[in-house]
Amino acid sequence: MATPICSISLLNVFLLLFSLEKGYAVEENEATKSYLHVVKVNSLLPTTACNHSSKVSNSLSLEVVHRHGPCIGIVNQEKGADAPSNMEILLRDQYRVDSIHARLSSRGMFPEKQATLPVQSGASIGAGDYVVTVGLGTPKQEFTLIFDTGSDITWTQCEPCATTCYKQKEPRLDPSKSTSYKNISCSSALCKLVASEASQNCSSSTCRYQVQYGDGSYSIGFFAAETLTLSSSNVFKNFLFGCGQQNNGLFGRAAGLLGLGRTKLALPSQTAKKYKKLFSYCLPASSSSEGYLSLGGQVSKSVKFTPLSADFDSTPFYGLDITGLSVGGRKLSLEESAFSAGTVIDSGTVITRLSPTAYSELSSAFQNLMTDYPSTSGYSIFDTCYDFSKYDTVRIPKVGVTFKGGVEMDIDVSGILYPVNGLKRVCLAFAGNDDDSDTSIFGNVQQRTYQVVYDGAKGRVGFAPGGCS
């Protein structure tokens, strides 16, 4: 057994790491705390009470809540009514991953002012996990929209809903009752912004849009301009969006989607004069917590930035370069080729996908430091799972990701493990791609509790811990 450590030294740290790697037990002390999370197992599960955040980024800062959690408030009566199972969540997540890989392959990829919006997480949404409330029309009507960093066009369901519409929380937008609504004509140069998205780009003289998501969800309708209201002092006239007349899929009760991608049609580009393509968010640690989405504002000195990868400039995605991984404070021995297919950061993908080579090393290193706990069978995309049902406290090795420029990010404990069957099956919250040539995806579970800053004007993405509190 390893000798208890009274003070930190290079030799003691080495011996301690060696003991853990061999599966030996160690005593908890200051040294172990530097590379282990010591947590109560019940903290890994969501609670029935809402843990209100103290985070206030400005006067418009509002909460992020999980669609099926206790913070949902106004639609609390719907909570859990259509909550998907973990198997459904992970299956839909894989659909999204497959769709991203297909989109990247088809594009020739690898074989001073600020407004803050209320964000709510909804795991049943097929095109993404988090929603935000915005105003559209004159007079303004509020809509709950999925926000998605991997999508461009913003759309909502509209009357008269000529073909099909799914059930949503709020009444649908009625263009006939808005004095600011305008259809975009087929002859307008603006129509070309959605030309690649639609097989038939016109309906009479009105421009049409068409979008489909990885799980089969879709929206088709009129391409239009409308007044977008984020707050009383943040109003944008002639905001281009989709007025959906044929919509179906796994959107829960959300009224549509808010595109936060990189092209001219996305929200950051359309509001660039005011917000300078700068936005940030903090995703809550669990369905019992809150977070926020902000547009514009000042960047904190605590944010560490990594440059956007030029390999993804022609796509809606924000590409990053992962240069290394660590488990329990030790960097994994990985060749550069393990990350050569590049990485995109995506608010709509739940679980981070790594190359098979990188994931295999990560999983093996994690298992070597978890031999005190009984392993159990895998689940869906997960193959490294444990039974914590007989434990009050567990010690979990820290997992770190290093991005280009030496930006190191220690994943929050809520982003390391994913409970799929209470405490009887808790799994390492990472998965491998099918092939090393597939682009890696940095998912939203691993982004939890961090302030994630997208600075499109300066071509960078930044991270700061403790973003929600």
Residue pairs with C-beta under 8 A, 6 or more apart in sequence:
1 19
1 24
1 25
2 15
2 16
2 19
2 24
2 25
2 26
2 27
3 15
4 26
4 27
4 29
5 12
5 16
5 27
5 29
5 30
5 31
5 32
6 29
8 30
8 31
8 34
12 31
13 31
16 26
16 31
16 32
17 35
17 328
17 329
17 330
19 25
19 26
20 26
20 328
20 368
20 369
20 397
21 368
21 369
22 368
23 368
23 371
23 372
25 372
26 32
28 36
28 38
28 395
32 38
32 395
34 329
35 328
35 329
35 330
35 397
35 398
36 328
36 395
36 396
36 397
36 398
37 395
37 396
37 397
37 398
37 413
37 416
38 393
38 394
38 395
38 396
39 393
39 394
39 396
39 413
40 392
40 393
41 388
41 391
41 392
41 393
41 394
41 423
42 423
44 388
44 414
44 417
44 419
44 423
44 426
45 286
45 419
45 422
45 423
46 66
46 69
46 286
46 287
46 288
47 70
47 286
47 288
48 70
48 288
49 70
49 288
50 65
50 69
50 70
50 71
50 288
50 289
50 290
51 71
51 288
51 289
51 290
52 63
52 71
52 290
53 63
53 64
53 284
53 289
53 290
53 291
53 292
53 468
53 469
54 469
55 61
55 282
55 290
55 291
55 292
55 467
55 468
55 469
57 114
57 116
57 292
57 294
57 297
58 114
58 116
58 294
58 297
60 114
60 115
60 116
60 117
60 230
60 231
60 234
61 116
61 292
61 294
62 116
62 117
62 118
62 119
62 292
63 71
63 118
63 119
63 290
63 291
63 292
64 118
64 119
64 120
64 121
64 130
64 281
64 282
64 283
64 284
64 289
64 290
64 291
64 292
64 293
64 468
65 71
65 72
65 73
65 119
65 120
65 121
65 284
65 287
65 290
66 72
66 120
66 121
66 122
66 123
66 284
66 286
66 287
66 288
66 289
67 79
67 120
67 121
67 122
67 123
67 124
67 125
67 131
67 252
67 253
68 79
68 80
68 83
68 122
68 123
68 124
68 287
69 79
69 121
69 286
69 287
69 288
70 76
70 79
70 287
70 288
71 287
71 288
71 289
71 290
72 78
72 79
72 120
75 169
75 253
78 169
78 253
82 124
82 252
83 123
83 124
84 92
84 123
84 124
86 379
86 380
86 420
86 421
87 379
87 380
89 123
89 350
90 350
90 351
90 379
90 380
90 381
90 382
91 380
92 126
92 215
92 250
93 349
93 350
93 351
93 381
93 443
94 381
95 126
95 214
95 215
95 216
96 126
96 127
96 213
96 214
96 215
96 346
96 348
96 349
97 214
97 349
97 353
97 433
97 441
98 214
99 213
99 214
99 215
100 150
100 214
100 317
100 344
100 346
100 349
100 439
100 441
101 433
101 438
101 439
103 315
104 110
104 312
104 315
104 317
104 344
104 439
105 111
107 314
107 315
108 314
109 311
109 312
109 315
109 342
109 439
110 311
110 340
110 341
110 342
110 437
110 438
110 439
111 437
112 276
112 296
112 297
112 298
113 234
113 274
113 275
113 296
113 297
114 275
114 294
114 295
114 296
114 297
114 298
115 230
115 231
115 233
115 234
115 275
115 294
115 295
115 296
116 292
116 293
116 294
116 295
117 132
117 133
117 134
117 230
117 292
117 293
117 294
117 295
118 132
118 133
118 292
118 293
119 130
119 131
119 132
119 147
119 281
119 291
119 292
119 293
120 130
120 131
120 132
120 133
120 144
121 129
121 130
121 131
121 283
121 284
121 287
122 129
122 130
122 131
122 146
122 252
122 253
122 254
123 129
123 287
123 350
124 250
124 252
125 131
125 146
125 250
125 251
125 252
125 254
126 213
126 214
126 215
126 216
126 217
126 249
126 250
126 251
127 146
127 148
127 151
127 213
127 214
127 215
127 217
127 249
127 250
127 251
127 257
127 348
128 146
128 147
128 148
128 150
128 151
128 257
128 347
128 348
129 146
129 347
129 348
129 350
129 444
130 146
130 147
130 281
130 283
130 293
130 347
130 444
131 144
131 145
131 146
131 147
131 254
132 144
132 145
132 146
132 147
132 258
132 293
133 142
133 143
133 144
133 145
134 142
134 143
134 145
134 228
134 229
134 230
134 258
135 141
135 142
135 143
135 227
135 228
135 229
135 230
136 143
136 156
136 173
136 178
136 226
136 227
136 228
136 229
136 241
137 173
137 175
137 177
137 178
137 180
137 181
137 226
137 227
138 178
138 179
138 180
138 227
139 178
140 227
140 229
141 170
141 171
141 173
141 178
142 170
143 156
143 170
143 173
143 255
143 256
144 168
144 169
144 170
144 253
144 254
144 255
145 154
145 156
145 254
145 255
145 256
145 257
145 258
146 251
146 254
146 256
146 257
146 258
146 348
147 257
147 258
147 260
147 281
147 293
147 347
148 257
148 258
148 259
148 260
148 261
148 347
148 348
149 260
149 261
149 317
149 318
149 345
149 346
149 347
149 348
149 454
150 261
150 316
150 317
150 344
150 346
150 347
150 348
150 349
151 211
151 257
151 259
151 260
151 261
151 266
151 316
151 348
152 259
152 261
152 262
152 263
152 265
152 266
152 316
153 194
153 197
153 209
153 211
153 240
153 241
153 242
153 257
153 259
153 265
153 266
154 239
154 240
154 241
154 242
154 256
154 257
154 258
154 259
154 266
154 267
155 209
155 211
155 219
155 221
155 241
155 242
155 243
155 244
155 256
155 257
156 172
156 173
156 241
156 242
156 243
156 244
156 255
156 256
157 165
157 166
157 168
157 172
157 173
157 219
157 244
157 247
157 255
157 256
158 172
158 173
158 174
158 175
158 221
158 222
158 243
158 244
158 245
159 172
159 173
159 174
159 175
159 176
160 245
161 172
161 244
161 245
161 247
162 245
162 246
163 220
163 245
163 246
164 246
164 247
164 248
165 172
165 244
165 246
165 247
166 247
166 248
166 249
166 251
167 253
168 251
168 253
168 254
168 255
169 253
169 254
169 255
170 255
172 255
173 226
173 243
173 255
175 181
175 224
175 243
178 226
178 227
180 226
180 227
180 237
181 224
181 225
181 226
181 243
182 224
182 225
182 226
182 238
183 206
183 207
183 222
183 223
183 224
183 243
184 190
184 191
184 206
184 207
184 222
184 223
184 224
184 225
184 240
185 191
185 205
185 206
185 207
186 201
186 202
186 205
186 206
186 207
187 205
188 207
190 207
190 223
190 240
191 201
191 202
191 207
191 223
193 223
193 240
193 263
193 264
193 265
194 201
194 207
194 208
194 209
194 210
194 223
194 242
194 265
195 201
197 209
197 210
197 211
198 208
198 209
198 210
198 220
199 210
200 208
201 207
201 208
202 208
203 222
206 222
206 223
207 222
207 223
208 220
208 221
208 222
208 223
209 219
209 220
209 221
209 222
209 223
209 242
210 218
210 219
210 220
211 218
211 219
211 220
211 242
212 218
213 249
215 249
215 250
216 249
217 248
217 249
217 250
217 251
218 246
218 247
218 248
218 249
219 242
219 244
219 246
219 247
219 256
219 257
220 244
220 245
220 246
220 247
221 242
221 243
221 244
221 245
221 246
221 247
222 242
222 243
222 245
223 240
223 241
223 242
223 243
224 240
224 241
224 242
224 243
225 238
225 239
225 240
225 241
226 238
226 239
226 241
226 243
227 235
227 236
227 237
227 238
227 239
228 235
228 236
228 239
228 241
229 235
229 236
230 236
230 295
234 274
234 295
236 270
236 271
236 274
239 270
240 265
240 270
242 256
244 256
247 256
251 257
258 267
259 265
259 266
259 267
259 316
260 266
260 267
260 268
260 279
260 347
260 454
261 268
261 316
261 317
262 268
262 269
262 313
262 315
262 316
262 317
262 318
262 456
263 269
263 316
264 270
266 316
267 279
267 295
268 275
268 277
268 278
268 279
268 295
268 454
268 456
269 277
269 456
271 295
272 456
272 457
274 296
275 295
275 296
276 296
276 457
277 454
277 455
277 456
277 457
278 295
278 296
278 297
278 299
278 453
278 454
278 455
278 456
278 457
279 293
279 294
279 295
279 296
279 453
279 454
280 293
280 294
280 297
280 451
280 452
280 453
280 454
280 467
281 291
281 292
281 293
281 294
281 347
281 451
281 452
282 291
282 292
282 449
282 450
282 451
282 452
282 467
282 468
283 291
283 347
283 444
283 447
283 448
283 449
283 450
283 452
283 468
284 290
284 291
284 448
284 449
284 468
285 412
285 414
285 448
285 449
285 468
286 414
289 468
290 468
291 467
291 468
292 468
299 453
299 455
299 462
300 451
300 464
302 464
302 465
303 451
303 453
303 462
303 463
303 464
304 407
304 408
304 462
304 463
304 464
305 405
305 407
305 453
305 455
305 458
305 460
305 461
305 462
306 320
306 321
306 403
306 404
306 405
306 407
306 460
306 461
306 462
307 321
307 404
307 405
307 459
307 460
308 318
308 319
308 320
308 459
308 460
308 461
309 319
309 320
309 321
309 342
309 343
309 404
310 319
311 319
311 342
312 318
312 319
312 342
312 344
313 319
315 344
317 344
317 345
317 346
318 344
318 345
318 454
318 461
319 342
319 343
319 344
320 342
320 343
320 344
320 345
320 403
320 404
320 442
320 461
321 339
321 342
321 343
321 403
321 404
322 339
322 343
322 358
322 401
322 402
322 403
322 404
322 440
322 442
323 336
323 339
323 402
323 403
323 404
324 331
324 332
324 334
324 401
324 402
325 331
325 332
325 334
325 354
325 358
325 361
325 362
325 399
325 400
325 401
325 402
326 332
326 398
326 399
326 400
326 401
326 402
327 362
327 365
327 366
327 369
327 397
327 398
327 399
327 400
328 365
328 369
328 397
328 398
329 397
329 398
330 365
331 402
332 358
332 361
332 362
332 365
333 361
334 357
334 358
334 361
335 357
337 357
337 436
338 355
338 357
338 358
338 361
338 436
339 355
339 358
339 440
340 436
341 355
341 436
341 437
341 438
341 439
341 440
342 439
342 440
343 439
343 440
343 441
343 442
344 439
344 440
344 441
344 442
345 441
345 442
345 447
345 452
345 461
346 441
346 442
346 443
346 444
347 444
347 447
348 444
349 441
349 442
349 443
349 444
350 443
350 444
350 445
351 381
351 418
351 429
351 430
351 431
351 443
351 445
352 429
352 430
352 431
352 440
352 441
352 442
352 443
352 445
352 446
353 359
353 430
353 431
353 432
353 433
353 438
353 440
353 441
353 443
354 362
354 430
354 431
354 432
354 433
354 440
355 432
355 433
355 435
355 436
355 438
355 440
356 432
356 433
356 434
356 435
356 436
357 436
358 432
358 440
359 430
359 431
359 432
359 433
360 432
362 399
362 428
362 430
363 383
363 384
363 428
363 430
365 397
366 384
366 397
366 399
366 428
367 375
367 384
369 397
370 386
370 396
370 397
372 395
373 386
373 387
373 388
373 391
373 394
374 386
374 387
375 384
375 385
375 386
375 387
376 385
376 386
376 387
376 424
376 425
377 385
377 425
378 384
378 385
378 427
379 385
379 420
379 421
379 425
379 427
380 420
381 431
382 418
382 420
382 427
382 428
382 429
382 431
383 427
384 427
384 428
385 420
385 425
385 426
385 427
385 428
386 425
386 426
386 427
387 423
387 424
387 425
387 426
388 394
388 423
388 424
388 426
389 422
389 423
389 424
391 423
396 413
396 416
396 417
398 410
398 411
398 416
399 410
399 411
399 416
399 430
400 408
400 409
400 410
400 411
401 408
401 409
401 411
401 442
401 446
402 408
402 409
403 409
407 462
407 463
409 450
409 463
410 465
411 446
412 448
412 449
412 450
412 465
414 445
414 448
414 449
415 429
415 445
415 446
415 447
415 448
415 449
416 428
416 429
417 426
417 427
417 428
417 429
418 426
418 427
418 428
418 429
418 445
419 425
419 426
419 427
420 426
420 427
429 445
429 446
430 446
433 439
433 440
449 465
449 466
449 467
449 468
449 469
450 463
450 464
450 465
450 467
451 462
451 463
451 464
451 465
451 466
451 467
451 468
452 461
452 462
452 463
452 467
453 461
453 462
453 463
453 464
454 461
455 461
455 462
